[in-house]
Amino acid sequence: MLNIVIFGAPGSGKGTQSERIVEKYGLNHISTGDVLRAEIKNGTELGKTAKGYIDQGQLIPDELMIDILASVFDSFTDSKGVIFDGFPRTIAQAEALKNMLIARKQDVSVMLDLDVPEEELMTRLIKRGKDSGRADDNEETIKKRLAVYHSQTAPLIDWYKKENKYQHINGLGSLEDISQEIYKAIDSL
């Protein structure tokens, strides 16, 4: 199975590129953001808990995310593989994901790092907030999310390099150029 971690700061294009990878390779897609937004919308207990963290620009606790992830992962039958979008976000989560996959005789195939300069991320996220009405896409929350990304999430780059799973992707350029670079990385596996 092809298990891909798509990685990058908020606004780097993970969701957009995930959709293209799903279409090209027939993989399943787990977007922790989408899963959490659905829980919040449905007013579940998990959704209420998650909303408290998200509204503060904080990450969801690891145990909570792994439970959600394992449940969604196990719901896929006859899967060619999965794209993990928005997870892991910390080294502890990466280790938990690795253990969850090992328990299922699986592994992460590659971690694709969509690298986009911070100035461009701010521009994209503010525009996305205006276009979509997402409450967490405002300048103050974006700055908090980027600070959390740099302090807690960026260290995953070195972790995945040590695992020999890291692949740098230039997140600037046309949608098609970025996609082609991703396809080349996946096809070389």
N, C-alpha and C positions, 0 to 999 in steps of 0.2 A: 504494500500500500504506500501511497505517496502522501505523507503528512507534512504539511508546509506551515511554518510560522511566518506570517507576514507582519513585518515590524516597521515601526517608524513613529515619529512624533504625531500628536493630533494634527490633522490636516495634511498629512503626507500623501494621502491617496490610497490608503490601505483598502477601504471599502470598494472604491472604484476598480482597483486592480484585482481585488479578490473576485468580483463579479466576472471579470474577463477570464481569469484563470479557471473558475468554475465552468464557464461556458466552453473553453478550449479543451480542458482535460477531464470534464465530467466528475469533478470532485464535489464533496459536500462542503458547506461553509458554516463555520461557527463564529459568529460575530458576537462577542460578549456584550458589546454595546447594544446591538439589536435585541439580544435575549433579555438584557436588563431593562431596556426601554419597554419591551412587551410586558414584563413583570410589573413595572411601575404603572403602565397604562391600565393593566388588569386589576390593579390595587391589591395584589397579593401581599402577604407578610414579607416575603423576600423583596418585593418591589418597594415596599415602604422603607425597609431597612436600607436597601441600596440607594434610594432617593436621598436619604439623609447624608450619605457619604458623597454622592455625586454633586449635590447642591453645594457642598463645601469644597468641591474640586479635589476630593480625596479618592484614593483607590478603595475598592471593595476588599474586605478581608479575604485572605487566601483560601481558607477552608470553605468559605461560602462559594467562591468562584470554582474551585476544583469540583465540588459536589455538583454544581450546575453543569460544568463542562463534561464530566463523566456521564451524567444522565443524558445529555444531548448526543455525545459521541456514541453511546451504547444504543441510541435509538436508530442509528443508521445501519441498514442491512445491505449486504452486497455492495459495500462502498469501495470505490477505487482509491479513496483517500479523503483527507480533510484539510481544509485551510483553517488555521487558527488565527483569527483576526481580532486584535486587541487583547490577546493573552498569549504568553505570559507577559507580565509587566514588571516583575521583580525576579531576582535570582531564586528566591524561595519558591515562587510559582513555576519557574522553569524546571526546578528539581522535582516539584510535585507533578508537573505535566509529564516529565520523563518517567517517573515512577508509575503514573497512571497508565501510560502507554506500554511500559514494560510488562505490567500486569496483564496486558491484553496482547502480549507478544508483538508489539509495535515499537516504532521509534520515530523521532522527528527526522525527516529526510533532509530538510534544508530550512534555514532561517533567512528570509529575504529582507534586507534592511533598506527601506525606501528613505534615502538621505535627501532632505530638503532644508535649505537655510532658514533660520528662524524668522527673518523678515518676511519671506514668502509664506511661511506657515501662518503668521499673523494676518496677512492679507487674505489668504484663502479662507481662514476660519471666520473672520469678520464678515466676509462675503457670504459664506455658507449660513451664518446666523441670520443675515438679512433675507436670504433666499428661502430658508427652510423654517425659520422661526424657532430654531433650537435654542432654548433658554441658556444652555451652557456655552454657547458661542458668542460671548460678549468679552470685551477687552480685558476686564478684570479677571474673570474666570479663566480665560485663555492663558493669561500670564501665570496664574496659579498652576494650571494643567501642564504648561511647558516647564515650570520649575520642578514639579513633581516628576515629569518625564526625565529631565536631566539628572536629578538626584537619585531616583529609584529605578528608572527603566533603562536608561542608557548603559549602565554597567552590564546589561545582558549581552551587549555586543561582544565584550571580551569573553564572557562565559561561553557563548556559542562559537567563538573563534577557537577556544580550548577544546570544544566538542567536535571541531572540524565540520561544523554545519553552517558557518556564516557565509553569506553572499551579499556583497555591497551592490546596491542598485542606485543609479543616479535618478533621483526623484524629480529632477527638473527636465523640461523639454515637453514635447508633444505627448499626448496620451499614448499614441501608437509607438513612439520611440521607447518610452518607459516599458510598455507591454512587451515589445520585442526583446529588450534586455532581460526581462523576467523570463520569457519563454526560453531564451537561450540558456539561462541558468538552470531551469527545470529540465530541459531536454538533455543537459549534460550529466544528469544524475544517473 
